[in-house]
């Protein structure tokens, strides 16, 4: 576990009332009215059909630091520290998505620009980090986007992120000491995971920290991207290697 994870574990299993633990892990505020409003909204997370969509659209925008117009909240969404989340206009958050913004050291841990589409069961985990997704970007089913240890994950505009992808910044542990459990050695600092504009990831692609994919680049299905990718390059394999450069007209 990282230092951030240890703090989370202690906040759940340590001393203090059950209410305080719940506020620290889920709500992100110990204010009574903030907690009460969060609880009211959570009750409607699993309200089905058109009525559920209407009630969430009516009540949920006030949970966030900022929420634009026309945002759609589907059934079964999990929110943690919603007051650290900024959502643009016409964003769609589909069934069973998780938005985890547990980073008390920043005002905004997750930022979704206009017209972002999160498909079913997408997980955005910014516990100890920050995540930004640019306008008109779609994120495929069961994709996980993670940022921790103050290492940012950023996706530019017009991105296509396929299903079952994994993007992670700050996800590599030190492991030099054989006599110390890996989780106790801490996470390596990295420059983050950065996808510039118009990047396409096929299904089941992994992009690690310290990686930048330049604009127009493509990662083929199943690729594990461990090094920077040039503008308009197509990469594939494990680890990913350049296949060719796109040569279409611009």
Buried (B, 14 or more C-beta within 10 A) or exposed (E): BBEBBEBBEEBEEEEEEEEEBBBBBBBBBEEEEBBEBBEEBBEBBEEEEEEBBEBBBEBBBEBBBEBBEEBEBBBBBEBBBBBBBBBBBBBBBBBBBBBBBBBBEBEBBBBBBBBBBBBBBBBBBBBBBBBBBBBBBBBBBBBBBBBBBBBBBBBBBBBBBBBBBBBBBBBBBEEEEEEEEEEEBEBBEBEBBBBBBBBBBBBBBBBBBBBBBBBBBBBBBBBBBBEEBBEBBBBBBEEBEBEEEEEEEE
